[in-house]
Amino acid sequence: MTTEHGTRLPTGLRLSGHGLVLREWTDDDLPVMVELFDDPAVAYWTPLVTPFDLAAARGYLERARRARAAGDRVHLAVTTDGGAAKGEVLLGGIARDDGTASIGYAIGAAHRGQRLAVRAVLVMTEFAYEVMGLPQVFLEIEPDNEPSVRVARAAGFLLSDAPPTIVEDKGRTLSLATWTCSRP
């Protein structure tokens, strides 16, 4: 599949590096998605619905597959060996007019503290630049989301001077700071 800008999004995507294997979600992952994403921190810092039950997991996976089919976004399970998912990393907005894309991530509570988010962001950043040929990737983080700020810094992202992006989500007004990383 090719995006608006001619960037090809490979099918059957499986990325490895930094001690991780990032793979596509499958229907067999639905119960694990519930375990990972039905979490107060995930509900607060991400747009995922709460409670995140099996029906929510099915809907989320369906939307992720539609976005991937449209060439706009890819969601990958974060694993250490290609097996059980410990979280998710996504590359979104691939079809933007300016060719940039955002990276998002969520790691299940039982798997935090292992640098999984940092490593997943590194793998996805390398993929975006080296395989997709994107000119810029970025993270959007609320300034008081200290764990994500630490991930951004550890992955080599720097806070940009761009004005914050203001969005409404789940009754909250979010002011998202943009973090960028130079192309390697």
N, C-alpha and C positions, 0 to 999 in steps of 0.2 A: 504494500500500500504506500502511496506517495502523498505527502502533505501538499498544501497550497504552494509552498516554495520549492517543490521538487525534492524535498528531503524524504528519503525512503525510511519507513518504519518497518524493520524486519519482523517477519512472522516467527512464531515459536521462540520468542526472545528468552535467552538464558545468558546472564552475564556473570562473570566471576572475577574476583580480585579482592585484595585486602582481607583474605580469609573468609569471604562470603560467596555464596551463590544466590543470585537474584533470579527468580523464575516466575513464570506466569502463574496466576491463581487458577485453581481448578475447582470443580464442584465439590470434590472431596475435602477441600479446605474450609468449607462453610462453617462447620463447628469450631474450628480453630480461629476463624475470623471473629466469631462471637467471643471467645476467650480473650483474644487480643484487644478488641475494640470496645467491648462493653466495660468501660473503665472511666471513672470520673475525670481523670486527667485528659484522656483522649477526647471525651465529650466536651470538655471545656476549651481545649486549645485547637480542636479541629472542627470542620463542618460536619463530621459524622453524627448521625442521629443517636439519641439516647432514649430509651434503652436500645442497645444494639443486640437484637436477638436474631434468631435464625431467619426470620422474614426480612429483617433489615439487611442481613448479610447477603441474602439472595438478591435483593433489590440493588444493593451496592455493586455486587459482582456483575449484574446485568448492565448497569449504567457504565461501569468500567469497560465492559466489553464493547458497548456501543461507542464510547469515546475512542477506544482503540481502533475500531473498525472505521471510524471517521478520520483517523490519522491525527487526532488532536491530543491524545493522552495515553500513556501506558502505565499501568499499575503492576508492580512486581512484588512478590512475596520475598521477604528478607529471610534467608536461611544460612546456616553455616556449612551445609553439605548437600543442598538440593532437596532435603526432606522437609521436616516440620518447620512451618513458618513461625518466625519470632516477631514479625512486624511487616511493614510495608514501606516501599519507597515508590514515588511516582514522578514522572516527567510529564508536566502538563502545559497546555497552551502551545503545543508544537506548531500548530497551524497559524500562529499569530502573524500579522502582516509584517512585523519587524524581524521575524525569524528567531526571536528569543523564546525561552521556555523557563518554567518554574519547576523547582524540585520541592516535593513535600514528603513527609515521612511520619510514621507513628510506630513505636516499638511497644510491644506488650509489657505490662508491669513486671511480669516474672523474668523478663529478659533485659531490663534496663541495667545500666552500669557496666556493660560489656563493650562499649563503644560501637555498638551495632549501627546506630543512626549515623555516626561520623563515617564509618566505613561504607555504609550504603550510599550516603551522599557522595563520597569520593568515587565509588564505582559508577554511579549514575552521571556524575559530572564528566568523568572521562568518556563515557559512552556518548553523552550529548555533544561533546566537542570533537572527539576522535572519529566516531562512527557516523553520527548524525550531521556533523559539520555545522552545528549551530554557532552563531556568532557570540551568544551570551546566554548564560543561565543565571538564575537568581533564586533566592529564598525570600519569602515574605514572612516576617516574624513580629509578633507583638513584643514591644520593648521589655515588658515585664515577664516574658516567657524565658526565664533564665536558663532552663535546660536547653532550649532550642538556640539561644544565643551562644551557649557554650559549644553546641554542635557546629554552628556556623563558623565560629572562630577556629575550632579544631580542624575543620575541613578546608580552611584557607579562604573563607569568604570574609569580605570586609563590608562594613556598614557603608552604604552609599549616601550621597547627599541628596538623593531624590526625595521629593516630598512623600509623606506617608500615603499609602493607599487606604482609603476609608471604605469599609464594607459593613453591612448589617448581617449578623448571623445569630440565629437562635435568640433574638431579642437583645443582643449586645451590639454596640457600635465598636468596631475594631479599627485600630489605627496600626496598619502593618508597615513596618520598616523594611526597606529593600536591602538585601545583602547580595553582593556580586563577587564573582570569582574570575580572575583573569584566565584566559585560555592558556593551557599548558604549552 
